[in-house]
Amino acid sequence: MEIKDEIDLLHSQDENVLKLLRLKFGLIGESKKMQEVIGKVMLAAPTDLPVLITGETGTGKEVFANAIHGLSKRKKNPFISVNCGAIPETLLESELFGNEKGAFTGAIEQRKGFFEVADKGTIFLDEIGEMPIGTQVKLLRVLESGEFTRLGSTTLKKVDVRIIAATNRDLEEEIEKGNFRRDLFFRLNSVHIILPPLREHPEDIRELVNHFAEKTCTKLGLKYDGISNDALLVLERRPWTGNIRELKNLIETLITLEQTTYITHDVLKRYIPLALPPRDVSPQPADKALVQYVDYEEPQKFELEIIFRSLLELKHDITNILKYLRTLENKIDDVEIEIEELNTYLISNNSHRNSDIAESEDLNILKLDELERRAIVNALKSSSGNRRIAANMLGISERTLYRKINELNIGNIP
C-alpha cells in the first residue's frame, strides 16, 4: 500500500479512533510526515510482523512501540520494554533468555528471561544497536522459529512473542563496521518506521505543547489557558536536538516552576536564553502571525544579538562555576583539617601493633562489603526483584546496580 493510501486510511477512521491515538498512546501530529508515520503504525499493528523503529534520540520510539502493541490483538498480554544499552553485556543474554541454577557465578536459582515473561505479548528491544553479536545470534533464532535455550541449559524453549526493535544508530553502517548482523537486520526490517526529528515538522509543536501542558497542569490542579503566538514562534524556530523529549521537559519544567497556565514569550525567555522577541509583538490573528514574524532588517544585528546574549549566558555560567570552585576549595580545607585532627587522635590513642591495624582494616572492608550487599538485597526484596525500582531506591544507576550484583555474587531475589 502506498503512503498516500495510508494517509487516506488514517483520515477515514472514526474521530474516536484518532482521539484514542492522542489520549491513550500519545500519538500526536497533524503534519504530513507524522500522518504518514501514524498511518504505517495503524497498518502494522494488527499483524505479527517484526517492526524496526529508527530515529534520533527523543523522537518517541517507545511511545510508538507501545501504540503498536496497544492496537494489536496482543494488547491484553504483556508488553515488555528492554533497554539493551542499559544492561551490561555479560548479563544481557541471561536477562533476555533466562538462566539455569549455577549457569554463572551468582546464579543461585533458575530464572525466566524477558522472552518467557512476554509470551503471547510483545517485547520492545530499545537500543538494539548496542546488542552484542553473540546475543544477536540467539535473537535471530527467536525471530525465525520462536525457539531459544536458557543460559546453562540445552533444553529448547518456545515462545510466541512479537518483536519491536528501535535504535538511533544507522544499522546499515553498523553492519559495515561488523557490529550488527546483516541477516538480523533483514528480519527486523519487515516493517520499518522512521520517526522524523521535530525540526522537520515544526507545525506539530503547538499540538505537542498543548498536550504536555494540559497533562502537567492537570497534575498540578491548574487549568491550561494556552500559548501566545510569539512564544510559539520561538519554539518553532528552535533546532530541538533533543526532539520531542526536550520539548516535553521544557514545558513540564516551565509550568511546574512558574505555576503558569498561559505560556508567554516573557516566561519562555527565562528558560530559553536565545528566545529573541519578534520585531512587532502587537496582537494579531494566529493565521497571520506565522507570516508576519519577520527577521531583523539587518542580519548582522540579529547575529550579533545572538552572540552577545550567548556571551552573557557564558559569563553567568563561568561566574557560577567560580563560586562553586571557591566553595569546594573551602570544603577541601575543612576536610584536610578534620583528617589532620583524626590522624592526631588515632596516633595518640592507638596502642595496637601495625599488624593488628592491618587486620582491623581488612575486617572493616569486609563489613563494608557486607553492608553494601545487605542494602542491595533489601532493595531487591522491597521491589519484588525489579532492578530498576531497586536502583532508584538505592540512589544509583541501573547499570551500577547490575555491576554490584555481579561483583557481590547476589543471586535472584524472589
N, C-alpha and C positions, 0 to 999 in steps of 0.2 A: 504494500500500500504506500502511495506517495505521501510526502509530508502535507501537501495541500489537502488530501483526503483525511489525514489525521486531524488537521485543524477543523475541517468541516464536521468531522465526527464529534469533536470536543464541543463545538458550538451548538450542535444538535441535542446535546444532553439536557436533561431537565435542570432547571435552576437549582433545585435542591442538591443535585449531584455536585455542581460547581461550588455550592456553599459548603458541602461536606469536605471537599478538597481543601478549601481555605481554612475552615474552622477545626476540623479533626486532624488533618495532616499538615497544615501549614503550607500547602502548595499555592503560592501567590504569584501572579503575574499576568498582565493583560497584553504585554508586548508580543510581537510575532515570535521572537526567539523562545520565550517561555511557553507560549501556546504550543509550539512545536514539541518542546520537551514534555509538557503535560499530556499532550496527545499521544506521544510514544509511551508514556507511563501507563496510560489507560489501555493501550493495545497490548502491552507486555504483561500487565498484572494478571489477567485470567489464565495465562499459560504457565507451564512449569519450566520454561527455558531459563538457563543461567543469564544473568544480567551483569554487564560491566558498566559502572558509572564512573566517569572521569571528569575532572575539572579542577580548577585551582582550589587551594585551601579556603574554607569558609563559604563555599558556594551551596552548601546544604545537601551533601551526598547522603548522609544518614536519614535526613528528612524524606528524601525521595525513596530510599530503600524501604523505610517504614511504610510509606504510602503504597508501594508496590505490594508489600505483604498484606496491608490492611484492605486492599481492593481485590485480593486473590481468594481462592477457595480455601487457602490455608489460614485465613485470618483468625480462626478460633484456636489455632495451635501456636506453639512458641515462636517468638521472634527473638533470636539470639544475636546480639551485636558483639563482635570481637575486634579489638584494635590490635592488629598484628604487629604494629610498631611499638606497642607499649609492653609487650611480653618478651622477656629475654629469649634468645634463640634456643637456649638449652631447655626451656620449659614449654615453648610454643607447641611442639608436637604432642606432648602429654596433655596440654590444655585442650587441644582440638580433638584428639582421638582417644584420650584416656590412658590409663596405665594399670598394670597388674601389681600386686603387692611385691615389693623387692625389685621392681624394674630398674630403679636407680636409687641412689642414696637419699633417704628421706621418704621413699615410697612405702609407708608402713601399712597401707591397705589398698585394696582395689578401688579404682575411681573411674567414673564415667567422664568422657570428654564432652565438649560442646556439641559435637555432631550427634551423639546419642541423646543428649538433652533436647536438641532441636528436632528430633524425629517427627515426621509429619508436618513440620513447620518450615521456617526459613532461617538460614544463617547468613548474617551480613559480615563479610570479611573486609573491614576497613583497612586502608594502607596495605593492600595486598602486595604492592611492590616491595615491601620490606620483608616478605616471607622468604626464608632460606630455601635454596634449591632442593635440599633433601625433603623438606616438608611439602614442597610443590609437587613432588612425585606422588606422595600419598594423596594429596588433594586431587590430582588428575584422575587417580583411580576411583575416588569417590564420585567425581563428576561422570565418569564413564559407566560405572557399574553399581554405585552406591555402597561399595564394599571397602572395608579397611580393617586393620588389626590394631588392638591396643598396644601401647608400648610394653614390651616384655612378654607378649603373647603371640601365638601362631594361629589362634582361632579367628576365623573371619567373622566380622560383624557386618550387618547390612542395615542401612537406614534409608528412609525416604525424606530427603531434605532438599529444598530449593536453595541454590547458592546465588547470592548477590555480592559482588565484589566491587570495591571502589579504590581509587588511587588518584593522587595529584601528580604522579610521575608519568612520563611518556614510556609506556611499556615496550613499544617497538624499539625505542632507543636502549632500554634496559636489556632487551633480547640481544641486540648487537654487542652489548658490553658483557654478555654472558651471565647477567644477573637474574634473568627470567626465562622460563621455558617457552619456546615458541608454540608447542602443542597445547600447553595450558592456556596460553593467550587465545588461541583459536577457539578452544572450548568455552572459555568465559565470554568471548566476544559475540555470542549468539545474538544478544540484543545489546547494543552499545548506546548508552545515553550520555551525551556530552552536555554538561552544565556550563552555560556561558558565565563569564565573570560579570559582576554587577556593572562595571563601567560600560559594558556593551548593551545594556538595556536599562539606562537611567530613567526611562519613562515609568518603570515599575517602582521607583523609590517612594513615591507618595503613598502607594498602597501598602508597601512594606513598613514605612514609618507609622502609618495609621494602625497597622496590625500589631506591631511591637508596642506602640504607645498605649493602645487600648488595653492590652494584656497587663502592662506594667501599672497603669492607672487603676485597673480593677483590683490588682493585688494590694495597692496602697489605699483603696477605698476612695479613689478620686474619679471624676468624670472627665474623660478626654474631650477637649474642645477643638483640636486640630493643629495645623501648622501654617505659618504665614508663607506667602508666596516667595518673599526674599530669602527666608530660611530654607525653603525647599530648593531654590535655585542654587544655593551654596552646596547643598548635599548632592545635587545632580551634577555639579561640576567637579566633584572630587574624584580621584583615581580609584579609591577603595581597594587598596592592595589586599586587605583582609576580607573583602567582599561582604556578603550578607551578614556574616558573623560580626564583622567590625561595625556595621551599621546598627545591628541589634544591640551590641554592647554600648554604643554611643547613646542610643535612645533610652535604654534602661538606666544608664548612669545619670544622664541629664535629668530625666524626670524624677528619679529617686532622690538625687541630691538637691535639686531645685524645688521639688514639690510643686512643679508647674503642670497645668493642664493644657496650656497653649504654647507651642514651641515658636518662639520668635527669633529673628536674627540676632538680637541683643543677647538672648540667652545662649544661643548656639555658639557665638564667637568666643564665649568663655571656655568652651570645650574644643573648639577648632581654631587654632591660632591664626590661620590664614583665611578665616571666614570674612572676606572683604565685602563691604556693602555695595549694592548697585549704585550707579550714579544718580538715578532717580528712584526714590523709595516711596513716592506718593501712592496712595491706594489706587489700584487698577484691577480690572476684571482678570480672573485667573487665566482665561484663554489668551489674553494679550500679554500677560506678564512674561511668559516664556519668550516672546518675540522681542519685548522692549528691554530685556535685561542686557544692556549693551556694555561692552568692554570700555575701559578708559579710552578717551580720544587719542592719547599719546601712549603707545605701547611701552615706551621706555619708562614712563612714570609708573605704569602698572607693575612692571617687572621690578623697578626699584622699591616700590612699596612692599612687594612680597619679600625682597631681600632684606629690607630694613626691619620688617616685622620678624623675620626669621632670626636676624641678629639679636633683636631684643629678647626673643624667647631663649636663644642660646646663652645670652648674658645672664638671664634669670636662672637657667639651669646650672650654669657654672657657679653662680653665687650660692645656690643651694648645695652644690657639691662641696664647695669650700667650707660652708658652715658644718656640713656633715663630717668632713675630714677633721676639722678642729675639735668637734665633739668627740670623734673617735680617738683623736690624739690624747685628749684629756682622760678618756676612759682607759686607754692603754697605760698612761702614767699611774692611774689609780690601781690598776691590776698589778703593775710592777711593784708598787709599794706593798700591796697585800701579799704578793708572793714572797717578797723580801721578809716581811714580818712572819709569814708562815714558816719560811726556812729557819729563821732565828728560833722560833718556838720549837720546831722539830729537833734542831741541834741541841737545844738546852734541855729538852725533856726525853730525848731518845737514849735509852741505855742498852738497847739491843745491839747485837753484832750485825755487821753488814750482811752476813748470810741470812740472818733472821729477817732482815728488812726485805731482802730479795724474795724470800719465801712468802712473806706477808703480801708483797706486791703481786706475786703470782696469784695468791688467793683472792686478792681484790679484783684482778682481771677476770677470774672465773666467776666471781659473784656478779660482776657487771654483765657478763655474757648471759648468765642465768636470769638476771633481772630483765634484760632485753628479750630473752626467749619467752619469759612468762608474759610480758606485756603483749607480744605478738600473738601468743596462743589465746590470751584472754580476749583480745580484739577480734580474732577469728571466730571464737566461740560466740561472742556477743553479736556478731554479724552473720551467724549461721554459715560460716565458711566463705562469705562474699568478700573477696580480697580488695575490691575497690572500696567498699564501705570501711573495711578494716584499716586500709591505708589512710582514709580520711580521718578515722578516729585517732590514729597514731600521729597524725600530722606529718606524714611522709608521702612521697610519690608512690604510685603503684609499682613502678619499676624497682624502686628501692626496697619495697616490701618483698617482691619476688626474690631479689638478691639476698636479703636477710634470711628468708625462709630456706633458701638453698644453703647458705653459709652455716646456719644453725641446725640444719637437718630436721626441720619441723615438718612432720607429716601432715596429711589432710585432717582438717578439723571438722567433725560432723556438724 
